[in-house]
Amino acid sequence: MSKIRTTCIGAYPKPEFVELPDWFTVAEGPDTADPTQSWSEAMAAMGENVEDILTRGVAQAIADQESAGIDIPTDGEVPRENYIHYHCRYLDGIDFAHLTEKSLRNGAYVARLPTITKRVSAREPFLVHDWQRAQELTDRPVKMTMPGPMTIGDTTADSFYDDPGRRGADLADALNVEVLNLAQAGCRHIQIDEPLFARKPGPALDYGFENLERAFYKCPKNVIRTVHMCCGYPDRLDNSDYPKADPHSYAELAGAIEDSSIDSVSLEDAHRHNDLRLLEKFNNTSVILGVVTVAKSTVESVEEIRGRLQLALAHIDPERLLAAPDCGLGLLGRELARAKLTNLCEASRSLG
């Protein structure tokens, strides 16, 4: 049997010495962090040592992943206050000085969000620098992550566009600039996060996939195009009562995923098991299966993870199955994150 490869999704707990805002540490929950200029001010406060501090933070995140046995690590998204607004700061047309209050997640949260005030477009490239910083710290291929057009649209306020599909197209064009720059620099794993697909499969099918393809337009064949579709974050660790996507969303989206240019799709399975016959819908697409939770402090045993992977292998070839956490690890803290990743990797190796 082929070895089941392992990866992380994106976020990793920030070291204390990286004194940046972090939406995982906001008392009211990840969706409520106030995205004012505090991130820019915190970056400036680190002064001329900012690059060294960020490099140390990324090095710790990568070293933890390597020590656990992760095959395809991320940079832990250490420089980001959150994976969406960090990218938005590098786009023209999104105003962080004037925030707009908006209800999110079907009324579960209210947040003050940056506002789209004119046509969105890319500014100077920035993710290549982040990827190179991380890649220089490891011999393993570093995956870079970015938010998708639908998810950016949901986590900003919009006073310019009257058409979410058209807004998504402009956002996709801006994302495509970073995708192509990353590919040209040598990055071979690029992941676009679209959790909104699972929460809103109708709009995803109407225009979301079209704009996702637009974001990956002309991406070279030697780059693994990944899309991550999580089902929602809680406001705090061990809170099981939080809004989640409809459990049937993945099945509803499977055909569009399989028909797209996406090479690999990341699906949650640990916090709420899927009917694993879902995997049979993917004949060409690889599946990154979430096998440890990111919102519970309980550490899944090696045997528990191995058992779930064995069940999955009854429905998909091992070379097209990867094991991962459900989503980013920011809520867990470093000790729990390392424990979960270590067991995940041990279980995956045991099936090789």
RAWOMO-V934563 format. One record per helix or strand. SS is the DSSP state (helix for helix, strand for strand). FROM is the first residue (numbers start at 1). TO is the last residue. If there is no record, write none. Layout:
[[SS & FROM & TO] [SS & FROM & TO]]
This chain:
[[strand & 5 & 7] [helix & 23 & 25] [helix & 30 & 32] [helix & 38 & 45] [helix & 47 & 68] [strand & 72 & 72] [strand & 74 & 74] [helix & 85 & 88] [strand & 91 & 104] [strand & 109 & 122] [helix & 127 & 135] [strand & 143 & 147] [helix & 149 & 154] [strand & 157 & 158] [helix & 164 & 185] [strand & 189 & 193] [helix & 195 & 199] [helix & 201 & 215] [strand & 224 & 229] [helix & 249 & 259] [strand & 264 & 267] [helix & 276 & 281] [strand & 286 & 292] [helix & 302 & 312] [helix & 318 & 320] [strand & 321 & 325] [helix & 334 & 350]]
